[in-house]
Amino acid sequence: MIKSSVEKTYRFIQLFYFFAFFSFGSLFPLLSVFLEEEKGLNHTQIGIVIAALPLVTIFVQPVWGMISDYTRRPKRLLMIASIMASILGLFYPFMQLFYLLLIGIIFIAVFQSGIVPLSDSLSLNFVHSNGKEYGNIRLWGAIGFAVSVFILGRVTDLTGSLNWIFYFFSFGLILALIALFQFPRRSEEVSVSFRAGLKVLLKQKPFMLFLVSNFFIFGPVLANNYYFGTFILSVGGTLSGVGIAFLLAAGSEAPFMKYAQKVIDTMGVLNVILFSALVSCSRWFLYFFEPSSELVYATTIVQGISVGLYIPAALILVRELAPPEVRATAVGLYSAVGNGLGNAFFTFTGGVMIDIWSTAGMYGFFSGMTLLGILLVTVVKKWTTNLVKEPIR
């Protein structure tokens, strides 16, 4: 009976990730296109609006964490975050002025930014306690993201309206709420305060250098989610084509995430990170030369390597480089630097570069920055020896 209950909870957590990332996939890939075509913003303004999402994440995610630690009710907070983000998403298409669009996205980000860390906190504790694998949960997020972008590409192409991305965003979060009722109630207890943990981590040179490398490697990957649709349209693609491209890209992540631990056990965690980063760098460099839309579609499947392998490997490395008593703080800091600061910097810079140069030029910049990140990882590799291959279970 207990085993049956564990399996039921496991399936509902996977279902939550599917619908939560279905929601994110509905909105983020086509947000820049929506702001340009529906609201008439230039790319610098678009960069500011989109960069607000990760910037808010940097400052608000720790607040969600502190409230969760204080109340010990992450599940209830996750429900609040999902409901509020869903409601705010319904009102966003009716906004017109740049400043209102900026303020509106900030309010959405305040609640949306709490969804992933709160759900990760609950699910990571669950898999550690029940001998499951985080990768087999997270891959359902990749599938949900892929499915939603494909559907939205078709819907927006057929209807001629991009307002649908917000309606599907809200609808996806409502469906995710259904799965939340079967979530475990509590996450892992916090043994060290964030401030104390930060002091310890600042002394860990390999860990801090990897944070910097992650900024340069994963920042462009996240920024690409916002501008890839614009790039496809610039090389002759359609909105339906955007959906197909993201279906191939995000869909390819799932099988790599499923077998990521086996690859890491075979190659070593740092070698996997270097390999996946090199694939990203090569992809951005190819886009610098503005290949045909057919070639762009063909290369999207390498995202399975550059993201599907990188995310699990990076999270494992963070846990290996951090002392056991500050691992929770290390994961939070890693997320803030890569998903927050790196995302914001490259999203804003990308918008400016599209305005003053071109979308292809932006990808040339991304390629150079990723190469810099790869060089920093090679230094981390020299500094570290005998890393323990620790699966996320």
N, C-alpha and C positions, 0 to 999 in steps of 0.2 A: 504493500500500500504506500509506504514511504517512497519507494523507488518510482512508483507511478506518479506520485505528487511532484517529485523532482523533475521527471520528464515533462509533465504538463507545464510546470513553471518555465522550464527550458524552452518549450515551444512557444509559449506566450511572449517570452523575452525576445525570441527571434522574430515573432510577429510584430512586436513593437518597433524593433529596429527597421523592419521592412517598411512600415507605414510612416515612421518618423523620417527616414531618408527618402521615401517616396515624396513626402512633403518638401524636403529640401531640394530634391531633384526637380520638382515642379517649378520652383522659384529661382534658384541661384543661376543656373546656366542661361536662362533667357532674360534675366533681370536687366542686363546692360542693353539688350535689344529693346526691351519694353521702355526703358527710360529714353532711348534715342528715338524710337519710332512712334511711341504713344504720347510721350511727354515733350519731345523736341529738345532734350538736353544735349550739350556738346560733350565730348569725351572727357574733358577735364572735370566738368560737373558730374558726369557719370562716375568717374573715378572717386570723387569726393563722397558721393552717396554710397557707393558700394564699399569703399574703405571704412565707412562708419561702422559697418557690420563687425569686422574683426577688431576694430579699435574699441568698440563697446565691450566686446568679448574680453579683452585684456583686463578691463576694470571691473566688469560686472560678474564674471565667472567666480573670482575669489569671494565676492559677496554672497553668491548662491551657496558656495561651499561653507562659509562661516555660519550662514543661517541654518544650513543642513546640520552642521556640527552642533549648533546650539539647541535646535529643536529635536534632533534625532528623528526627523520625519521627512527623509528625502523623497519618499514615494508621494506624499501629499504635495510637496513643493514641485515635483515633476508634473503632477496634474495641473497645478496652478499655472506653471510656465506654459504648458501645452495649450490650455484653454485660452489664456490671454493672448498668446501669439496667434492663435487661430482667429480670434475675434478681431484683433488689430489688422490682420491680413485682409479681411473682408472689406475694410474701409479704405485701404491704401489706393486702389485704382481711382477713387474719386478725387484724390488730391491732384493739384495742377502745378502750383508754383514750386520752383527749385527748393526754397527754404522749407516749405511744407513737406516736400518729398524727402528732404534730409531729416527733418524732425520725425516724420512718420517711420522711416526705416530705423532710426535710433530706438524708438519705442518698441518696434518689433524685435530688434536685436536684444533689448534688455531681457525679454522673456525667452526668445529663441536660444540665446546663448547659454541658458541654464539647462536645456534639454539633454545635450550630449554628456556633459560632465556628471549630471545627476544620474542618468541612466547607466553610464559607464561605472559609476561608483557602486550602484546596486548590482549590476551584472557581473563585474569583476569579483565582487565578494561572493556572489552566488557560485561562479565557476570554481573559485578557489576552494569553497566549502564542499562542493559536490563532484569534483573530479571531471569537470567539463572543460571545453576549450573556448576561449574568447573568440578565436578566429572563426569558429562555426556560428557564432552569433553575429559578429560584425559583417560577415559576408552577405547576410540577408539585408543589411543596410545598403551594400553595393548593388544588390539585385533590385531593391526598391528604388534606388536612385536611377538606375538604368531604365527600368520600366516606365517611370514617370516622365523622364525626358523624352522617351520615344512617343509616349501617348500625347504629351503636350505639344511636341513638334507637329504631330498630325492634326490635333485639335486647333491649334493657332493658325496653321496653314489653311485649313478648311473654313474656319470662321472669319479669318482676317482680323482677329482681335487677340491681343496679348494679355488682356485683363484676366483671361482664364488661368494664368499662372498663379495668381493670388487665390482664386477660388479653389484650385486643386491643392494649393499649399494649406489652406484652412481645412479642407476636407480630409487631407491625409493625417493631420494632427488629431482630428476628431476620431478617426478610425484607430489611431495609435492609442487613444485614451481607453478604448475598449480592452486592449491587451494589458493596459496598466493595472487593471483590477487583479490580475494574477501575479503581479510583481512581488518579490520579497519585500518586506516592510523596511528593513534596515540595511545599512551598508557597514563597511568596516569601521571600527572605532579608531579615532585619531589619537595617537600616543604622543606626538610631538607637535607643537604649535608651528604655524607657518613661518613665523619670524625666526624661531630657533632652528627650524629645518633649513631655512634659507642661508643662515650663517654657516651651517655645516656644508651645504652644497657649494657655496662660493669658494670653499677651500679645495674642492674636487676639480682639479684642472682639466682632466679628460672630459668630465661631464660638462663643464662650462664651455669648452671648445666645441663639443658636439652640439650644444644648443646654438652656437653661432653658425655652425655648418648647416644645421637644420633650417635656420632662418634663410640661408641662401638656396638650399635645395628644395625645401617644401613650400616656401613662400610662392615661387613661380607656379608650382603645381596647383595650388589653391586659387591663385589669380587667374590661371588658365580656365578654371571652371566658369568664370564670369565673362571672359573675352573670347572663348573658343567659338561661341555662336556667331559673334561679330566677324571672326576670322573666316569661318566657313562661308558666310554670306559674301565676304570680300573676294573669295576665290571662285565664286560662281555657284555656291550651294543654295539651298532653299531652307525654309523653316522645318519642313519635313526631313530634309537632309541633316539638319542640326540634331533632330531627334534620333535619327539613325546613328549618327556619329557618337552621340553620348550613350546610346544603347550599347554599341560595340565597345566604347571606352570603359564605361562603368561596369558593364556586364562582364568584361574580361577580368575585372578585379576579383570576382567571387571565387573562381577556381584556384587562383594563386593564393588568396587568403586561406582557403581550405587546406592547402598543402604547404603553406608558408613554413610551418615548424619543421617539416621534413627537409625542406630546402635549407633552412638555417642550420639544422643538425649536420647536414652534409657539407655545406660550404663555409659555415661560420658566420656569425651575425654581422660582423663588419664587412666581410666580403659581399654579403647580400646587399647591404646598404650601398656599398661602392658600385656594385653592378647595377642596381636599380636606379641610382642617381646618374650613372653614365648613360643609361637608356633615356632618361628624361632630358639630359643635356643634348643628346643626339637628335631627339625629337624636336626640341626647340630650334636647334641649328638648321634642321631640314625646313621648318616652317619659315625661317628667315628668307629662304629663296622662293617663297610663294609657289609651292607645287600645285598641281592640278587638284581639284576637289576629290577626284577618284583616289589619288595617292594619299590625300589627307585622311579620307575614310579608311583606307587600308592600314594606315599607321596608328589609328586610334587603339587598336587592340594591344599595342605595347604598353598601354596604361596599366594593364594587368600586372606587368612587371614593375613599372615605375611607381605604382601606388599599392597594388595588391601585395607585393613583397615588402615594400619600404615601410608601410605603416606598422605591421606586426614586428618587423625587425628593429625598427627605431624604438618602439615601446619596450621591447625586450632589452635592448642596449641601455636605455635609460634606467631600467630597474637593476641592471647589472652594475652600472657605474655608480649608482647611488647607494650609500649605506642603508641597510635594511630598515632602520628606524625612521628614515626620512624619504622612503620611496613614494609615499602618497604626495608629499610636497614636490618631489622631483617630477612626477608625472604631470602635476598641475603647472609647474614652471615650464616644462617642455611644451605643453599645450599652449600656454600663453605666448611663448616666444615664436613658435612655428605657426600655429593656427590663428594666433592673434596678431602679434607684431609683424611677422613676416608676411602674412596674408594682407594686412593693411598696407604695408609699404609697397609691395609689388602690385597690388590692385590700384592704388593711387598713382604710382609711377607709370604703370601700364596705360592708364587712361590719358595721362599727360603725353606719353610717348606716341600714342596713336594720333593725338591731335597735332603734334609738331613733326611727326615722322610718318609712321604707318603701322598697321597691325603687325606686318612682317618684321619691321624694325624692333618692335616691342619683343618679339620672340628672339631676335638676335641678342638683345639685352638679357633676356631670361637665360639664354644659353651660356653667356659669359658668367653670369652670377652663379649658375649651377656648377660650372667648372670650378669656380672659386670654392664653393662648398665641398666639392669632391677633394680638392687639395687639402682642405682642413680635416676631412675624415681620414685621409692618409696619415696625417700627423697624429690624430687620435689613435690610430692603429699602432703606430710606433710607440706611443706612450703606454699602451695597455698590453698586457700579456695574461695568458691563462684565464680568459673570460669564461665563466660558466654559462653553458647554453641553458637558459631557464625558460621553459615553455610557459605561456600564459594560460594557466589552467584554473 
